[in-house]
Amino acid sequence: MNTLPLLIALVPLAQINVTWYLLPLAAAISLVYKATRYEDPQRILRGAGRLFIQIIVFMAIILGVLVALSYRL
């Protein structure tokens, strides 16, 4: 069985930066965490949205600190 065409088709997937997985992961964590604390769907979505933004901002701050620390290494 020739798997070369399959490998060639999968090469673009290998080029995807792993950090893009942060967005759906943060969304899933936010929804699950807020769903365990509240029962009202409106409150769950509002809280999950707020927590999602907090997670992304925190990760951006950490990224900025790491970039600043690694500048000119």
C-alpha positions as CSV (number, residue, x, y, z in Angstrom):
1,M,0.0,0.0,0.0
2,N,1.4,3.4,-1.1
3,T,1.1,5.9,1.8
4,L,3.0,8.7,0.1
5,P,0.0,10.6,-1.2
6,L,-1.5,10.5,2.3
7,L,1.7,11.8,3.8
8,I,1.9,14.6,1.2
9,A,-1.7,15.6,2.0
10,L,-0.9,15.8,5.8
11,V,2.2,18.0,5.4
12,P,0.2,21.3,5.7
13,L,-1.3,20.1,9.0
14,A,2.2,19.7,10.4
15,Q,2.8,23.4,9.7
16,I,0.0,24.6,12.0
17,N,1.4,26.4,15.0
18,V,0.4,24.6,18.2
19,T,-0.4,27.8,20.0
20,W,-3.6,28.1,18.0
21,Y,-5.0,25.3,20.1
22,L,-5.1,27.7,23.0
23,L,-8.3,29.4,21.8
24,P,-10.6,26.3,21.7
25,L,-8.9,24.9,24.8
26,A,-9.5,28.1,26.8
27,A,-13.1,28.2,25.5
28,A,-13.7,24.6,26.6
29,I,-12.1,25.1,30.0
30,S,-14.2,28.2,30.6
31,L,-17.5,26.6,29.7
32,V,-16.8,23.5,31.8
33,Y,-15.7,25.4,34.8
34,K,-18.6,27.8,34.7
35,A,-21.1,25.0,34.0
36,T,-20.0,23.2,37.2
37,R,-20.6,26.3,39.3
38,Y,-24.0,27.6,37.9
39,E,-27.1,26.1,36.4
40,D,-28.6,29.1,34.5
41,P,-27.4,29.0,30.8
42,Q,-27.3,32.8,30.6
43,R,-25.1,33.0,33.6
44,I,-22.9,30.2,32.4
45,L,-22.2,31.9,29.0
46,R,-21.6,35.3,30.5
47,G,-19.2,33.9,33.1
48,A,-17.5,31.6,30.5
49,G,-17.0,34.6,28.2
50,R,-15.4,36.6,31.0
51,L,-13.2,33.7,32.1
52,F,-12.2,33.1,28.4
53,I,-11.0,36.7,28.1
54,Q,-9.1,36.5,31.4
55,I,-7.3,33.4,30.3
56,I,-6.3,34.8,26.9
57,V,-5.2,38.1,28.5
58,F,-3.2,36.3,31.1
59,M,-1.5,34.1,28.5
60,A,-0.7,37.2,26.4
61,I,0.9,38.8,29.4
62,I,3.0,35.7,30.0
63,L,3.9,35.6,26.3
64,G,5.0,39.2,26.5
65,V,7.2,38.6,29.6
66,L,8.8,35.6,27.9
67,V,9.5,37.5,24.7
68,A,11.0,40.4,26.7
69,L,13.2,38.0,28.7
70,S,14.4,36.1,25.7
71,Y,15.1,39.3,23.6
72,R,18.7,39.2,22.4
73,L,19.6,35.9,23.9
